[in-house]
Amino acid sequence: MPFLDQLDRLFGRYAIRNLALFLIIGQVFVLLAGMLGLLKLEALDFAPELVVEGGQWWRIVTFMFIVPIPGGTLGFVFVAFGWYLFYLMSSALEHHWGAFRFNLFLFLNYGLTVGLSFITPLNDVSNLFILGSVFLAFAYLNPDFEILLFFILPVKIKWLAIIAWALNFVQFARGDLAERLQIGASVATFLIFFAPDMLRNLRSGQRTAARRVERAAEETRARHVCHVCGKTDRTDPQLDFRYCSKCTGDQCYCPDHIQNHAHVVAADDPKAR
């Protein structure tokens, strides 16, 4: 997009390279500090009311470093695998877009999420949809990339992305306003970056479909049609169609009428004089 190209030229030098790595390092630190009792994760959660009335402004930032851990020993394995995937996909996006655009993608999503959260100041805000948007962006750009589901089953990421979109839709339909705003911020960011490309692909697909229809019509269209009886090389492929040199234009005739027809002569044709 030309506008993003211009922003990149103006502010690209200020971009944070390997932003995903810094996020992961912060999440690892917060996780370990919480496990060791050095930090209370409740003090890092973000609810707008705590910022507006309590002045606890740091929560606007610290909620990005909270990682929910599934129960059981395998919870830590899944968290580590999630960090690996997030870094892999973020690095791929940064390589594809450049550091500035990747920064803009995350910060725009973050800014929209935080800004819209003040509409429902009593509700907590999660970083799930912000970080999950990286997965959706990567899947859109690399739909055939395969990952090992449960470390065993190879699955193309486009199918997982379809499931993720479906879950977002269900959660948007059944969730409260706070959840809808967070999902809306994530979807809006995705569309800002990918809607122009999606529209181009749609138009290109429509043009390709139209060309296929034209080619199919040309392939089924008769090349030779008798001017008298209407027989064609499609209906009677065994016939030898010929053109009359005494008729004006390309007048085609079947064997029965090539010698037995009234010549077609236009008024302005010299043959008519």
Summary of the structure (lengths in Angstrom):
residues: 273
radius of gyration: 32.5
end to end distance: 65.0
largest distance: 109.4
contacts: 711
relative contact order: 0.08
helix: 61%
strand: 6%
